[in-house]
């Protein structure tokens, strides 16, 4: 797992557009970690509607539905360590 995080990369696949993280495709509903301004990592759920003009969303809390709009040029993300969760 990359401790520093990476930016999302938008790629074109046979079926259309998809974001990638660390060379792996991201599917709607997958868990990722977002680096917060205070240096902590927050686990959340990734969602995107597959429209290039719309940013992906990062759901911080599945019960309240609280989400943040990911800035694909600044938001650092990483795959969570499966042994941690």
Secondary structure, 3 states (H helix, E strand, C coil): CCCCCECCEEEEECCEEEEEECCEECCCCCEEEEECCCCCEEEEEEECCCCCCCCCEEEEECCCCEEEECCCCCCCEEECCCCCC
